[in-house]
Amino acid sequence: MAKERSGVVPSFALIQRIDLALCWIALPLSTFSLITEPLFHSLSLSLFIFFYMVSLSRVDVTAAAAEVIDQLRKQHGELMFHQSGGCCDGSSPMCFAEGDFQIGSTDVLLGQVHGCDFWMAEDQFEYWKHTHLTVDVTPGRGASFSLEIPLGIRFIIRSRLLEMDQLEQLPAVHVGPLP
C-alpha cells in the first residue's frame, strides 16, 4: 500500500506573505507608481522567496544528462530512474524504459528529472535525504542494465548537502508504487 511521508508545511505567516505578493502582482500598472520604494523591495523579496520555494526539489538534472535522456526517450519511449544502492554500479542512477523496472513497496519517489520519475530504495533514501541530487553523465561504460551504457557513457549522481531551511521546504516523498 502506498503512503505519504509528511513534509514540513510552510508557516501561516509565510503563506500570508505569499498571498500578499500575489495580490500585488494583480494590481494595475498605474497602481505601482503609488507604491513606495520600501514596499516594492519587500514585494521583490516576497516574490523571490515564493519562486525559490516553488522550485526547490530533491533531484535535478544537468543539461548534458537532459540531452542523453532526450536521445534515450526517442529510442525507448517514456523513461524512469532508480537508484538502489547495491554494490558496484547499483549505487549509480539507472535509467529504464518506464515499466521495465518494478517499483517495490518501499521505493521512494524523489521527484522528476526531465520528465522522468526518479525512485530510490528506501534504505538509500535514509542516507541521501539531507542532500540535493543532480543527475549528470560521464564518459565510460558502467556495468549495469541502464539504457545509456551502450552509448559509452553512464549516469552519475552529484550531491550537495541541503541547508536546514531548505530541508524544511522540501515536499513530502511518496513511498511505494503509484496507483
mmCIF file of the C-alpha atoms, coordinates in Angstrom:
data_MODEL
# 
_entry.id   MODEL 
# 
loop_
_atom_site.group_PDB 
_atom_site.id 
_atom_site.type_symbol 
_atom_site.label_atom_id 
_atom_site.label_alt_id 
_atom_site.label_comp_id 
_atom_site.label_asym_id 
_atom_site.label_entity_id 
_atom_site.label_seq_id 
_atom_site.pdbx_PDB_ins_code 
_atom_site.Cartn_x 
_atom_site.Cartn_y 
_atom_site.Cartn_z 
_atom_site.occupancy 
_atom_site.B_iso_or_equiv 
_atom_site.pdbx_formal_charge 
_atom_site.auth_seq_id 
_atom_site.auth_comp_id 
_atom_site.auth_asym_id 
_atom_site.auth_atom_id 
_atom_site.pdbx_PDB_model_num 
ATOM 1   C CA . MET A 1 1   ? 0.000  0.000  0.000   1.00 0.00 ? 1   MET A CA 1 
ATOM 2   C CA . ALA A 1 2   ? 1.370  3.415  -0.918  1.00 0.00 ? 2   ALA A CA 1 
ATOM 3   C CA . LYS A 1 3   ? 1.845  6.011  1.793   1.00 0.00 ? 3   LYS A CA 1 
ATOM 4   C CA . GLU A 1 4   ? 2.935  9.627  2.012   1.00 0.00 ? 4   GLU A CA 1 
ATOM 5   C CA . ARG A 1 5   ? 5.790  10.853 4.183   1.00 0.00 ? 5   ARG A CA 1 
ATOM 6   C CA . SER A 1 6   ? 4.885  14.142 5.747   1.00 0.00 ? 6   SER A CA 1 
ATOM 7   C CA . GLY A 1 7   ? 6.935  17.197 4.925   1.00 0.00 ? 7   GLY A CA 1 
ATOM 8   C CA . VAL A 1 8   ? 7.031  20.406 6.893   1.00 0.00 ? 8   VAL A CA 1 
ATOM 9   C CA . VAL A 1 9   ? 4.118  22.673 5.984   1.00 0.00 ? 9   VAL A CA 1 
ATOM 10  C CA . PRO A 1 10  ? 5.040  26.347 5.449   1.00 0.00 ? 10  PRO A CA 1 
ATOM 11  C CA . SER A 1 11  ? 4.081  28.588 8.338   1.00 0.00 ? 11  SER A CA 1 
ATOM 12  C CA . PHE A 1 12  ? 0.856  30.611 8.193   1.00 0.00 ? 12  PHE A CA 1 
ATOM 13  C CA . ALA A 1 13  ? 2.888  33.846 8.198   1.00 0.00 ? 13  ALA A CA 1 
ATOM 14  C CA . LEU A 1 14  ? 4.801  32.703 5.105   1.00 0.00 ? 14  LEU A CA 1 
ATOM 15  C CA . ILE A 1 15  ? 1.570  31.812 3.327   1.00 0.00 ? 15  ILE A CA 1 
ATOM 16  C CA . GLN A 1 16  ? 0.219  35.285 4.142   1.00 0.00 ? 16  GLN A CA 1 
ATOM 17  C CA . ARG A 1 17  ? 3.358  36.885 2.650   1.00 0.00 ? 17  ARG A CA 1 
ATOM 18  C CA . ILE A 1 18  ? 2.960  34.813 -0.500  1.00 0.00 ? 18  ILE A CA 1 
ATOM 19  C CA . ASP A 1 19  ? -0.724 35.785 -0.749  1.00 0.00 ? 19  ASP A CA 1 
ATOM 20  C CA . LEU A 1 20  ? 0.229  39.450 -0.313  1.00 0.00 ? 20  LEU A CA 1 
ATOM 21  C CA . ALA A 1 21  ? 2.878  39.128 -3.034  1.00 0.00 ? 21  ALA A CA 1 
ATOM 22  C CA . LEU A 1 22  ? 0.398  37.538 -5.424  1.00 0.00 ? 22  LEU A CA 1 
ATOM 23  C CA . CYS A 1 23  ? -2.158 40.282 -4.684  1.00 0.00 ? 23  CYS A CA 1 
ATOM 24  C CA . TRP A 1 24  ? 0.429  42.935 -5.563  1.00 0.00 ? 24  TRP A CA 1 
ATOM 25  C CA . ILE A 1 25  ? 1.100  41.167 -8.873  1.00 0.00 ? 25  ILE A CA 1 
ATOM 26  C CA . ALA A 1 26  ? -2.589 41.510 -9.751  1.00 0.00 ? 26  ALA A CA 1 
ATOM 27  C CA . LEU A 1 27  ? -2.660 45.293 -9.235  1.00 0.00 ? 27  LEU A CA 1 
ATOM 28  C CA . PRO A 1 28  ? -2.953 47.507 -12.338 1.00 0.00 ? 28  PRO A CA 1 
ATOM 29  C CA . LEU A 1 29  ? 0.293  49.019 -13.579 1.00 0.00 ? 29  LEU A CA 1 
ATOM 30  C CA . SER A 1 30  ? -0.821 52.581 -12.652 1.00 0.00 ? 30  SER A CA 1 
ATOM 31  C CA . THR A 1 31  ? -1.130 51.477 -9.015  1.00 0.00 ? 31  THR A CA 1 
ATOM 32  C CA . PHE A 1 32  ? 2.538  50.524 -8.909  1.00 0.00 ? 32  PHE A CA 1 
ATOM 33  C CA . SER A 1 33  ? 3.510  54.179 -9.277  1.00 0.00 ? 33  SER A CA 1 
ATOM 34  C CA . LEU A 1 34  ? 1.877  54.749 -5.866  1.00 0.00 ? 34  LEU A CA 1 
ATOM 35  C CA . ILE A 1 35  ? 3.896  52.031 -4.116  1.00 0.00 ? 35  ILE A CA 1 
ATOM 36  C CA . THR A 1 36  ? 6.699  53.384 -2.002  1.00 0.00 ? 36  THR A CA 1 
ATOM 37  C CA . GLU A 1 37  ? 10.205 52.092 -2.544  1.00 0.00 ? 37  GLU A CA 1 
ATOM 38  C CA . PRO A 1 38  ? 10.349 50.019 0.689   1.00 0.00 ? 38  PRO A CA 1 
ATOM 39  C CA . LEU A 1 39  ? 7.131  48.248 -0.220  1.00 0.00 ? 39  LEU A CA 1 
ATOM 40  C CA . PHE A 1 40  ? 8.421  47.480 -3.696  1.00 0.00 ? 40  PHE A CA 1 
ATOM 41  C CA . HIS A 1 41  ? 11.609 45.955 -2.292  1.00 0.00 ? 41  HIS A CA 1 
ATOM 42  C CA . SER A 1 42  ? 9.536  43.927 0.186   1.00 0.00 ? 42  SER A CA 1 
ATOM 43  C CA . LEU A 1 43  ? 7.413  42.700 -2.726  1.00 0.00 ? 43  LEU A CA 1 
ATOM 44  C CA . SER A 1 44  ? 10.518 41.713 -4.681  1.00 0.00 ? 44  SER A CA 1 
ATOM 45  C CA . LEU A 1 45  ? 11.859 39.747 -1.732  1.00 0.00 ? 45  LEU A CA 1 
ATOM 46  C CA . SER A 1 46  ? 8.499  38.016 -1.221  1.00 0.00 ? 46  SER A CA 1 
ATOM 47  C CA . LEU A 1 47  ? 8.363  37.025 -4.894  1.00 0.00 ? 47  LEU A CA 1 
ATOM 48  C CA . PHE A 1 48  ? 11.925 35.715 -4.719  1.00 0.00 ? 48  PHE A CA 1 
ATOM 49  C CA . ILE A 1 49  ? 11.036 33.587 -1.680  1.00 0.00 ? 49  ILE A CA 1 
ATOM 50  C CA . PHE A 1 50  ? 7.857  32.353 -3.382  1.00 0.00 ? 50  PHE A CA 1 
ATOM 51  C CA . PHE A 1 51  ? 9.599  31.273 -6.599  1.00 0.00 ? 51  PHE A CA 1 
ATOM 52  C CA . TYR A 1 52  ? 12.542 29.831 -4.651  1.00 0.00 ? 52  TYR A CA 1 
ATOM 53  C CA . MET A 1 53  ? 10.164 27.665 -2.602  1.00 0.00 ? 53  MET A CA 1 
ATOM 54  C CA . VAL A 1 54  ? 8.229  26.524 -5.632  1.00 0.00 ? 54  VAL A CA 1 
ATOM 55  C CA . SER A 1 55  ? 11.388 25.459 -7.466  1.00 0.00 ? 55  SER A CA 1 
ATOM 56  C CA . LEU A 1 56  ? 13.024 23.596 -4.543  1.00 0.00 ? 56  LEU A CA 1 
ATOM 57  C CA . SER A 1 57  ? 13.299 19.895 -5.295  1.00 0.00 ? 57  SER A CA 1 
ATOM 58  C CA . ARG A 1 58  ? 15.266 16.871 -4.146  1.00 0.00 ? 58  ARG A CA 1 
ATOM 59  C CA . VAL A 1 59  ? 16.598 15.945 -7.575  1.00 0.00 ? 59  VAL A CA 1 
ATOM 60  C CA . ASP A 1 60  ? 17.619 17.786 -10.733 1.00 0.00 ? 60  ASP A CA 1 
ATOM 61  C CA . VAL A 1 61  ? 19.450 17.086 -13.990 1.00 0.00 ? 61  VAL A CA 1 
ATOM 62  C CA . THR A 1 62  ? 22.305 18.737 -15.880 1.00 0.00 ? 62  THR A CA 1 
ATOM 63  C CA . ALA A 1 63  ? 21.886 19.928 -19.462 1.00 0.00 ? 63  ALA A CA 1 
ATOM 64  C CA . ALA A 1 64  ? 24.225 17.157 -20.666 1.00 0.00 ? 64  ALA A CA 1 
ATOM 65  C CA . ALA A 1 65  ? 22.156 14.496 -18.891 1.00 0.00 ? 65  ALA A CA 1 
ATOM 66  C CA . ALA A 1 66  ? 18.930 16.021 -20.265 1.00 0.00 ? 66  ALA A CA 1 
ATOM 67  C CA . GLU A 1 67  ? 20.303 15.632 -23.816 1.00 0.00 ? 67  GLU A CA 1 
ATOM 68  C CA . VAL A 1 68  ? 21.021 11.950 -23.167 1.00 0.00 ? 68  VAL A CA 1 
ATOM 69  C CA . ILE A 1 69  ? 17.548 11.475 -21.699 1.00 0.00 ? 69  ILE A CA 1 
ATOM 70  C CA . ASP A 1 70  ? 16.041 13.023 -24.851 1.00 0.00 ? 70  ASP A CA 1 
ATOM 71  C CA . GLN A 1 71  ? 18.106 10.677 -27.033 1.00 0.00 ? 71  GLN A CA 1 
ATOM 72  C CA . LEU A 1 72  ? 17.073 7.623  -24.972 1.00 0.00 ? 72  LEU A CA 1 
ATOM 73  C CA . ARG A 1 73  ? 13.420 8.707  -24.928 1.00 0.00 ? 73  ARG A CA 1 
ATOM 74  C CA . LYS A 1 74  ? 13.402 8.774  -28.762 1.00 0.00 ? 74  LYS A CA 1 
ATOM 75  C CA . GLN A 1 75  ? 14.669 5.186  -28.763 1.00 0.00 ? 75  GLN A CA 1 
ATOM 76  C CA . HIS A 1 76  ? 12.803 3.672  -25.818 1.00 0.00 ? 76  HIS A CA 1 
ATOM 77  C CA . GLY A 1 77  ? 9.745  5.834  -25.097 1.00 0.00 ? 77  GLY A CA 1 
ATOM 78  C CA . GLU A 1 78  ? 8.980  7.163  -21.604 1.00 0.00 ? 78  GLU A CA 1 
ATOM 79  C CA . LEU A 1 79  ? 11.734 6.607  -19.058 1.00 0.00 ? 79  LEU A CA 1 
ATOM 80  C CA . MET A 1 80  ? 12.281 6.277  -15.322 1.00 0.00 ? 80  MET A CA 1 
ATOM 81  C CA . PHE A 1 81  ? 15.274 6.293  -12.989 1.00 0.00 ? 81  PHE A CA 1 
ATOM 82  C CA . HIS A 1 82  ? 16.011 4.078  -9.993  1.00 0.00 ? 82  HIS A CA 1 
ATOM 83  C CA . GLN A 1 83  ? 18.933 4.180  -7.579  1.00 0.00 ? 83  GLN A CA 1 
ATOM 84  C CA . SER A 1 84  ? 19.105 1.034  -5.480  1.00 0.00 ? 84  SER A CA 1 
ATOM 85  C CA . GLY A 1 85  ? 22.309 1.463  -3.527  1.00 0.00 ? 85  GLY A CA 1 
ATOM 86  C CA . GLY A 1 86  ? 23.520 -2.031 -4.357  1.00 0.00 ? 86  GLY A CA 1 
ATOM 87  C CA . CYS A 1 87  ? 27.193 -2.763 -4.817  1.00 0.00 ? 87  CYS A CA 1 
ATOM 88  C CA . CYS A 1 88  ? 29.257 -1.587 -7.777  1.00 0.00 ? 88  CYS A CA 1 
ATOM 89  C CA . ASP A 1 89  ? 27.080 0.226  -10.318 1.00 0.00 ? 89  ASP A CA 1 
ATOM 90  C CA . GLY A 1 90  ? 23.957 -0.399 -8.244  1.00 0.00 ? 90  GLY A CA 1 
ATOM 91  C CA . SER A 1 91  ? 24.741 2.814  -6.389  1.00 0.00 ? 91  SER A CA 1 
ATOM 92  C CA . SER A 1 92  ? 24.517 4.779  -9.654  1.00 0.00 ? 92  SER A CA 1 
ATOM 93  C CA . PRO A 1 93  ? 21.206 6.026  -11.015 1.00 0.00 ? 93  PRO A CA 1 
ATOM 94  C CA . MET A 1 94  ? 19.898 3.555  -13.568 1.00 0.00 ? 94  MET A CA 1 
ATOM 95  C CA . CYS A 1 95  ? 17.645 4.553  -16.444 1.00 0.00 ? 95  CYS A CA 1 
ATOM 96  C CA . PHE A 1 96  ? 14.941 2.158  -17.651 1.00 0.00 ? 96  PHE A CA 1 
ATOM 97  C CA . ALA A 1 97  ? 12.047 2.294  -20.075 1.00 0.00 ? 97  ALA A CA 1 
ATOM 98  C CA . GLU A 1 98  ? 9.005  3.129  -17.952 1.00 0.00 ? 98  GLU A CA 1 
ATOM 99  C CA . GLY A 1 99  ? 7.584  -0.127 -16.604 1.00 0.00 ? 99  GLY A CA 1 
ATOM 100 C CA . ASP A 1 100 ? 10.725 -2.210 -17.234 1.00 0.00 ? 100 ASP A CA 1 
ATOM 101 C CA . PHE A 1 101 ? 11.715 -1.923 -13.568 1.00 0.00 ? 101 PHE A CA 1 
ATOM 102 C CA . GLN A 1 102 ? 9.180  -2.972 -10.951 1.00 0.00 ? 102 GLN A CA 1 
ATOM 103 C CA . ILE A 1 103 ? 8.845  -0.411 -8.147  1.00 0.00 ? 103 ILE A CA 1 
ATOM 104 C CA . GLY A 1 104 ? 8.801  -2.053 -4.725  1.00 0.00 ? 104 GLY A CA 1 
ATOM 105 C CA . SER A 1 105 ? 6.583  -1.230 -1.762  1.00 0.00 ? 105 SER A CA 1 
ATOM 106 C CA . THR A 1 106 ? 9.434  0.608  -0.022  1.00 0.00 ? 106 THR A CA 1 
ATOM 107 C CA . ASP A 1 107 ? 10.869 2.521  -3.003  1.00 0.00 ? 107 ASP A CA 1 
ATOM 108 C CA . VAL A 1 108 ? 10.770 6.297  -2.572  1.00 0.00 ? 108 VAL A CA 1 
ATOM 109 C CA . LEU A 1 109 ? 9.724  8.685  -5.357  1.00 0.00 ? 109 LEU A CA 1 
ATOM 110 C CA . LEU A 1 110 ? 12.011 11.728 -5.010  1.00 0.00 ? 110 LEU A CA 1 
ATOM 111 C CA . GLY A 1 111 ? 10.529 13.683 -7.901  1.00 0.00 ? 111 GLY A CA 1 
ATOM 112 C CA . GLN A 1 112 ? 11.082 14.006 -11.616 1.00 0.00 ? 112 GLN A CA 1 
ATOM 113 C CA . VAL A 1 113 ? 14.135 14.761 -13.725 1.00 0.00 ? 113 VAL A CA 1 
ATOM 114 C CA . HIS A 1 114 ? 13.455 15.962 -17.252 1.00 0.00 ? 114 HIS A CA 1 
ATOM 115 C CA . GLY A 1 115 ? 10.014 14.318 -17.237 1.00 0.00 ? 115 GLY A CA 1 
ATOM 116 C CA . CYS A 1 116 ? 11.184 11.011 -15.723 1.00 0.00 ? 116 CYS A CA 1 
ATOM 117 C CA . ASP A 1 117 ? 10.227 9.703  -12.283 1.00 0.00 ? 117 ASP A CA 1 
ATOM 118 C CA . PHE A 1 118 ? 13.283 9.301  -10.044 1.00 0.00 ? 118 PHE A CA 1 
ATOM 119 C CA . TRP A 1 119 ? 12.992 6.491  -7.495  1.00 0.00 ? 119 TRP A CA 1 
ATOM 120 C CA . MET A 1 120 ? 15.372 5.395  -4.760  1.00 0.00 ? 120 MET A CA 1 
ATOM 121 C CA . ALA A 1 121 ? 15.473 2.383  -2.459  1.00 0.00 ? 121 ALA A CA 1 
ATOM 122 C CA . GLU A 1 122 ? 14.204 3.361  0.991   1.00 0.00 ? 122 GLU A CA 1 
ATOM 123 C CA . ASP A 1 123 ? 17.412 2.377  2.812   1.00 0.00 ? 123 ASP A CA 1 
ATOM 124 C CA . GLN A 1 124 ? 19.416 4.564  0.416   1.00 0.00 ? 124 GLN A CA 1 
ATOM 125 C CA . PHE A 1 125 ? 16.990 7.438  0.885   1.00 0.00 ? 125 PHE A CA 1 
ATOM 126 C CA . GLU A 1 126 ? 17.817 7.385  4.595   1.00 0.00 ? 126 GLU A CA 1 
ATOM 127 C CA . TYR A 1 127 ? 21.451 8.184  3.657   1.00 0.00 ? 127 TYR A CA 1 
ATOM 128 C CA . TRP A 1 128 ? 20.624 10.736 0.946   1.00 0.00 ? 128 TRP A CA 1 
ATOM 129 C CA . LYS A 1 129 ? 17.579 12.524 2.417   1.00 0.00 ? 129 LYS A CA 1 
ATOM 130 C CA . HIS A 1 130 ? 19.665 15.520 3.531   1.00 0.00 ? 130 HIS A CA 1 
ATOM 131 C CA . THR A 1 131 ? 21.087 16.142 0.065   1.00 0.00 ? 131 THR A CA 1 
ATOM 132 C CA . HIS A 1 132 ? 20.095 17.643 -3.246  1.00 0.00 ? 132 HIS A CA 1 
ATOM 133 C CA . LEU A 1 133 ? 20.920 15.213 -6.055  1.00 0.00 ? 133 LEU A CA 1 
ATOM 134 C CA . THR A 1 134 ? 21.855 16.164 -9.596  1.00 0.00 ? 134 THR A CA 1 
ATOM 135 C CA . VAL A 1 135 ? 21.865 13.529 -12.335 1.00 0.00 ? 135 VAL A CA 1 
ATOM 136 C CA . ASP A 1 136 ? 24.833 14.021 -14.674 1.00 0.00 ? 136 ASP A CA 1 
ATOM 137 C CA . VAL A 1 137 ? 26.676 11.926 -17.280 1.00 0.00 ? 137 VAL A CA 1 
ATOM 138 C CA . THR A 1 138 ? 30.310 10.950 -17.582 1.00 0.00 ? 138 THR A CA 1 
ATOM 139 C CA . PRO A 1 139 ? 32.273 9.030  -20.224 1.00 0.00 ? 139 PRO A CA 1 
ATOM 140 C CA . GLY A 1 140 ? 32.835 5.344  -19.583 1.00 0.00 ? 140 GLY A CA 1 
ATOM 141 C CA . ARG A 1 141 ? 30.813 2.183  -19.645 1.00 0.00 ? 141 ARG A CA 1 
ATOM 142 C CA . GLY A 1 142 ? 29.151 1.096  -16.464 1.00 0.00 ? 142 GLY A CA 1 
ATOM 143 C CA . ALA A 1 143 ? 28.333 -2.490 -15.610 1.00 0.00 ? 143 ALA A CA 1 
ATOM 144 C CA . SER A 1 144 ? 24.580 -2.191 -15.240 1.00 0.00 ? 144 SER A CA 1 
ATOM 145 C CA . PHE A 1 145 ? 21.387 -2.632 -17.239 1.00 0.00 ? 145 PHE A CA 1 
ATOM 146 C CA . SER A 1 146 ? 20.900 1.128  -17.556 1.00 0.00 ? 146 SER A CA 1 
ATOM 147 C CA . LEU A 1 147 ? 19.862 2.242  -21.053 1.00 0.00 ? 147 LEU A CA 1 
ATOM 148 C CA . GLU A 1 148 ? 22.752 4.683  -21.604 1.00 0.00 ? 148 GLU A CA 1 
ATOM 149 C CA . ILE A 1 149 ? 25.511 2.054  -21.186 1.00 0.00 ? 149 ILE A CA 1 
ATOM 150 C CA . PRO A 1 150 ? 25.693 1.105  -24.927 1.00 0.00 ? 150 PRO A CA 1 
ATOM 151 C CA . LEU A 1 151 ? 26.392 4.794  -25.679 1.00 0.00 ? 151 LEU A CA 1 
ATOM 152 C CA . GLY A 1 152 ? 29.724 4.575  -23.829 1.00 0.00 ? 152 GLY A CA 1 
ATOM 153 C CA . ILE A 1 153 ? 28.555 6.901  -21.056 1.00 0.00 ? 153 ILE A CA 1 
ATOM 154 C CA . ARG A 1 154 ? 26.904 6.458  -17.693 1.00 0.00 ? 154 ARG A CA 1 
ATOM 155 C CA . PHE A 1 155 ? 24.674 8.480  -15.426 1.00 0.00 ? 155 PHE A CA 1 
ATOM 156 C CA . ILE A 1 156 ? 26.190 9.590  -12.137 1.00 0.00 ? 156 ILE A CA 1 
ATOM 157 C CA . ILE A 1 157 ? 24.920 11.499 -9.110  1.00 0.00 ? 157 ILE A CA 1 
ATOM 158 C CA . ARG A 1 158 ? 26.415 14.740 -7.881  1.00 0.00 ? 158 ARG A CA 1 
ATOM 159 C CA . SER A 1 159 ? 25.193 15.763 -4.464  1.00 0.00 ? 159 SER A CA 1 
ATOM 160 C CA . ARG A 1 160 ? 25.291 18.659 -2.053  1.00 0.00 ? 160 ARG A CA 1 
ATOM 161 C CA . LEU A 1 161 ? 24.019 18.952 1.483   1.00 0.00 ? 161 LEU A CA 1 
ATOM 162 C CA . LEU A 1 162 ? 20.873 20.997 1.911   1.00 0.00 ? 162 LEU A CA 1 
ATOM 163 C CA . GLU A 1 163 ? 20.600 23.798 4.453   1.00 0.00 ? 163 GLU A CA 1 
ATOM 164 C CA . MET A 1 164 ? 18.141 23.292 7.332   1.00 0.00 ? 164 MET A CA 1 
ATOM 165 C CA . ASP A 1 165 ? 15.703 25.873 5.925   1.00 0.00 ? 165 ASP A CA 1 
ATOM 166 C CA . GLN A 1 166 ? 15.798 24.084 2.559   1.00 0.00 ? 166 GLN A CA 1 
ATOM 167 C CA . LEU A 1 167 ? 15.081 20.718 4.192   1.00 0.00 ? 167 LEU A CA 1 
ATOM 168 C CA . GLU A 1 168 ? 12.019 22.209 5.868   1.00 0.00 ? 168 GLU A CA 1 
ATOM 169 C CA . GLN A 1 169 ? 10.686 23.407 2.493   1.00 0.00 ? 169 GLN A CA 1 
ATOM 170 C CA . LEU A 1 170 ? 11.037 20.120 0.614   1.00 0.00 ? 170 LEU A CA 1 
ATOM 171 C CA . PRO A 1 171 ? 7.826  18.432 -0.470  1.00 0.00 ? 171 PRO A CA 1 
ATOM 172 C CA . ALA A 1 172 ? 6.853  15.089 1.065   1.00 0.00 ? 172 ALA A CA 1 
ATOM 173 C CA . VAL A 1 173 ? 8.086  11.986 -0.738  1.00 0.00 ? 173 VAL A CA 1 
ATOM 174 C CA . HIS A 1 174 ? 5.855  9.150  -1.958  1.00 0.00 ? 174 HIS A CA 1 
ATOM 175 C CA . VAL A 1 175 ? 6.669  5.589  -0.862  1.00 0.00 ? 175 VAL A CA 1 
ATOM 176 C CA . GLY A 1 176 ? 5.591  2.586  -2.913  1.00 0.00 ? 176 GLY A CA 1 
ATOM 177 C CA . PRO A 1 177 ? 4.233  2.171  -6.445  1.00 0.00 ? 177 PRO A CA 1 
ATOM 178 C CA . LEU A 1 178 ? 1.972  4.841  -7.859  1.00 0.00 ? 178 LEU A CA 1 
ATOM 179 C CA . PRO A 1 179 ? -1.680 3.814  -8.226  1.00 0.00 ? 179 PRO A CA 1 
# 
